[in-house]
Amino acid sequence: MGKIAYADLVNPAVLNQPTYEPGKPIETVAREFGLDPHTIIKLASNENPLGPSPLAQAAVTRMLGEVNFYPDGGTTVIREKLAAFWNLRPDQFLVGNGSNEAMILLAQAFLRPGDEVVFGEQAFIVYKLAALLFGAKPVAVPMPKFTHDLAAMRAAITEKTKLVFLTCPNNPTGTINAAEEILQFARELPEHVILCFDEAYAEFLPDCADIRPLIDEGRKIVGARTFSKIYGLAGLRVGYLYGDAKLISLVQRTRQPFNVNLPAQIAAVAALDDTAFVQLSREVNTAGLRQLEKGFGKLGLSFIPSHANFIVFHVPQAAQIFDALQRQGVIVRPLAGYGMPDSLRVTVGTAEQNTRFLATLGTILGKGK
C-alpha cells in the first residue's frame, strides 16, 4: 500500500500550476510578530478603507435571518439590476464569486491545450494562472514604463491566440491607456481572438473606455467588473462579466450552481444605488493618492503615478522594507512576483492610515523626523 503517490494520479498540469499569493491577513501578521491586531493597518489588497457601502451593509443585515435558504441560482435580480444600470439586457451578464472567478470561467469556456493567452508582463497574475490551468501558453508582453504597449500586444497575437487580457487601470502598476487607444486596439483584433477588458478599478477613473458600442458591433469583447473595490464588498466576493449574449451563454455553462452566495447578491443589488458612497470613495482616494505622492517625494522615493486605489513606489531592499513595515503593524504588498523586486505596492488608506504608513516608512529608511 502507498506505492502510488498522489502526484502519479493528479492531472500533470496541477504539478506545475503556480498558486496565487494574496496580501497577508491582519491576524497572520499579528500572530507572527506578536502584535495587537487592532493596531495593524492592512494596505496590501486594495480594499476600500471606508468599509462597505452603507446601503449594502444595511441590506445584508436585514436578510441574515434568511441564510437558511439557497441563493438565487440564476442570479436573476442582480442581473436585472445590472442590466438597468448599464442599459443592457440581463442575458448579457454573468455573475461570479468575484470577477476573478468570472474570468476563470471565461478561460474554462474557451481555452484548450495549445491555445495562447496574451497579457501585459506586469498585469494581474491571474491571467497567467488561467492560461496555465487550462493548458494554454501564457504570452507576457513587456510593458515600457509599466504601461500596456498595445502595439506590442497586437504584434504578439498569432493564429493560436484565443484570449487577450487588458486592464485599465492596470493592477499592480495603476497605469492606464487612453480610451481611444483601447477601442482602436479592440477593433483591430482578429476574429479568432476574444478580448477580456478587466475594469476592476475603472470606477476610480473620471472616464473609462466604454466597450458597449463594440459589443453592439459584434466585436468579440467582454468586460469584467467587481464590487470588491469601490463598493467595499471584497469579503463577499461578487463580480461579473458583460458582453454579447451568445458569448455569455457559453460561459454560463461552466458556472457552478449557487456560485454567488445570498448576502453577496443582496449587497451588490443595494450597492449599485449607493452613488453617494461611490463619490465619497473617489474623493478620499484622490486625496490619498496626492498625500502619498507628496510623502514619497519628501522621502526621496520614486513612484509610478497611479489612477487606481493603490500606488507603487520604488525602494532599495524592498523585501527587507516590507518585513520591517509588517513588524510595525503596516501591511503592504511586495511585487517580486511581478518582476519588480525593488518595488512595493501600497493601498490608499484613510488620511490617518496614510500618515502612519509614511511616518513608519520614513523611520525605517532613517528619514523620520
Secondary structure, 3 states (H helix, E strand, C coil): CCCCCHHHHCCHHHHCCCCCCCCCCHHHHHHHHCCCHHHCEECCCCCCCCCCCHHHHHHHHHHHHHCCCCCCCCCHHHHHHHHHHHCCCHHHEEEECHHHHHHHHHHHHHCCCCCEEEEECCCCCHHHHHHHHCCCEEEEECCHHHCCCHHHHHHHCCCCEEEEEEECCCCCCCCCCCHHHHHHHHHCCCCCCEEEEECCCHHHCCCCCCCHHHHHCCCCEEEEEECCCCCCCCCCCCEEEEECHHHHHHHHCCCCCCCCCHHHHHHHHHHCCCHHHHHHHHHHHHHHHHHHHHHHHHHCCCEECCCCCEEEEECCCHHHHHHHHHHCCEECEECHHHCCCCEEEEECCCHHHHHHHHHHHHHHCCCCC
